[in-house]
């Protein structure tokens, strides 16, 4: 036997290296899975709840109504948009009961 492989055969050395490579690959896969889970959790946390979305629509409707001025040619557009936002708020409230 050669001292090059510390008394082990070349086949044993290759098999040991394959086993180490598999373990390293599995560790990398697990780390990637954990990173993916953290990223998904962060995306989910950043998404607004339906209640928060409705509050945004309500605020937009309030701003649209406040922007209506007498004699302004865009009044009809503002009123239409405000009514749509109010309908969305009412739909949410009716569905949440």
Secondary structure, DSSP 8 states (H G I E B T S, - for coil): --GGGTT--HHHHHHHHHHHHHHHHHHHHHHHHHHHHHHHHHHHHHS--HHHHHHHHHHHHHHHHHT--TT-TTHHHHHHHHHHHHHHHHHHHHHT-
